[in-house]
Amino acid sequence: MKTFKLVPIFLLMILSSCSSVTVYSDYDKNVDFAPYKTYAFFKPGIDKVEISDLDKRRILRAIDQQMQAKGFTKSDNPDLLVNIFTKSREQVDVNQFSAGWGYGWGWGWNPYMMYGGNQTTVSTSTEGTLYIDLIDAKKKEMIWQGEGIGVLTRNIDKKDERIAEFVGKILAQYPPVKK
């Protein structure tokens, strides 16, 4: 009977461990974002990002798609410069699960008691953070920054999808809604 009560809690823990991307943003409250219509990538900053060139291209393609979906056009004389920065850290998760069942009660040895035992699992994952900076090209000042934090994948078939999720959720916060 106890195991039936634990199953929903266990499933909830599994689903929450596969959580999506958490996003944050910050911006200059004195900036009017309406005039910005064109963008270009800030190559000196992007060249310094310490990730594979393949992942850089994935991120830049995803940013291109999101910016164009927002009505921006890429330009040689842009209003905005787009820069990225990444960081990552290994995350170790230790889960313990005890399952006991059977007959009997009290202290001591009981020949009718059956034990399911304890189970400990250790898993590692890489948590990544992607920052997207939008810089006023004329003033050379950062006007907006978005941050996305989530678990990364090494599965090549899912990398494009995961990076698109990061970028999409980050840029969904742009332009900021002033309160």
CORJODA-V100446 format. One record per backbone hydrogen bond with DSSP energy under -0.5 kcal/mol. CO is the residue of the C=O (numbers start at 1). NH is the residue of the N-H. E is the energy in kcal/mol with one decimal. If there is no record, write none. Layout:
co->CO nh->NH e->E
co->CO nh->NH e->E
This chain:
co->1 nh->5 e->-1.1
co->2 nh->6 e->-1.5
co->3 nh->7 e->-1.4
co->4 nh->8 e->-0.6
co->5 nh->9 e->-0.6
co->6 nh->10 e->-2.8
co->7 nh->11 e->-2.6
co->8 nh->12 e->-2.2
co->9 nh->13 e->-2.0
co->10 nh->14 e->-2.0
co->11 nh->15 e->-2.6
co->12 nh->16 e->-2.4
co->13 nh->17 e->-1.5
co->14 nh->18 e->-0.8
co->15 nh->18 e->-0.6
co->16 nh->19 e->-1.1
co->22 nh->149 e->-2.7
co->24 nh->147 e->-3.0
co->26 nh->145 e->-2.9
co->27 nh->29 e->-0.7
co->28 nh->31 e->-1.6
co->31 nh->33 e->-0.7
co->33 nh->36 e->-1.0
co->37 nh->73 e->-1.9
co->38 nh->79 e->-0.5
co->38 nh->80 e->-1.8
co->39 nh->75 e->-2.4
co->40 nh->82 e->-2.7
co->41 nh->43 e->-1.4
co->42 nh->45 e->-0.7
co->42 nh->46 e->-2.2
co->43 nh->47 e->-2.7
co->44 nh->48 e->-0.6
co->45 nh->48 e->-0.6
co->46 nh->49 e->-1.1
co->49 nh->51 e->-1.4
co->52 nh->56 e->-2.3
co->53 nh->57 e->-2.4
co->54 nh->58 e->-2.0
co->55 nh->59 e->-2.5
co->56 nh->60 e->-2.8
co->57 nh->61 e->-2.5
co->58 nh->62 e->-2.1
co->59 nh->63 e->-2.4
co->60 nh->64 e->-2.6
co->61 nh->65 e->-2.4
co->62 nh->66 e->-2.2
co->63 nh->67 e->-3.0
co->64 nh->68 e->-2.6
co->65 nh->69 e->-1.9
co->66 nh->70 e->-1.2
co->67 nh->72 e->-2.4
co->68 nh->71 e->-1.4
co->73 nh->39 e->-2.0
co->79 nh->137 e->-2.6
co->80 nh->40 e->-1.4
co->81 nh->83 e->-0.5
co->81 nh->135 e->-2.8
co->82 nh->42 e->-3.1
co->83 nh->133 e->-2.9
co->85 nh->131 e->-3.2
co->87 nh->129 e->-3.0
co->89 nh->127 e->-2.9
co->91 nh->93 e->-0.5
co->91 nh->125 e->-2.3
co->93 nh->95 e->-0.5
co->93 nh->123 e->-2.6
co->95 nh->121 e->-2.8
co->97 nh->119 e->-2.6
co->99 nh->116 e->-0.8
co->99 nh->117 e->-0.7
co->101 nh->114 e->-0.6
co->110 nh->113 e->-1.6
co->112 nh->103 e->-1.2
co->114 nh->101 e->-1.0
co->117 nh->99 e->-2.6
co->119 nh->97 e->-2.9
co->121 nh->95 e->-2.8
co->123 nh->93 e->-3.2
co->125 nh->91 e->-3.5
co->125 nh->127 e->-0.6
co->126 nh->128 e->-0.5
co->126 nh->152 e->-3.3
co->127 nh->89 e->-2.0
co->128 nh->150 e->-2.2
co->129 nh->87 e->-1.8
co->130 nh->148 e->-2.3
co->131 nh->85 e->-1.7
co->131 nh->133 e->-0.5
co->132 nh->146 e->-2.7
co->133 nh->83 e->-2.5
co->133 nh->135 e->-0.5
co->134 nh->143 e->-2.8
co->134 nh->144 e->-1.6
co->135 nh->81 e->-2.6
co->136 nh->140 e->-2.0
co->136 nh->141 e->-0.7
co->141 nh->136 e->-3.1
co->143 nh->28 e->-2.2
co->144 nh->134 e->-2.9
co->145 nh->26 e->-2.4
co->146 nh->132 e->-2.6
co->147 nh->24 e->-2.4
co->148 nh->130 e->-2.5
co->149 nh->22 e->-2.9
co->150 nh->128 e->-3.3
co->154 nh->156 e->-0.7
co->155 nh->158 e->-1.6
co->155 nh->159 e->-0.9
co->156 nh->160 e->-0.5
co->158 nh->162 e->-2.5
co->159 nh->163 e->-2.9
co->160 nh->164 e->-2.4
co->161 nh->165 e->-1.8
co->162 nh->166 e->-2.2
co->163 nh->167 e->-2.7
co->164 nh->168 e->-2.7
co->165 nh->169 e->-2.3
co->166 nh->170 e->-2.2
co->167 nh->171 e->-2.9
co->168 nh->172 e->-1.0
co->170 nh->173 e->-1.6
co->171 nh->174 e->-1.5
co->176 nh->178 e->-0.8
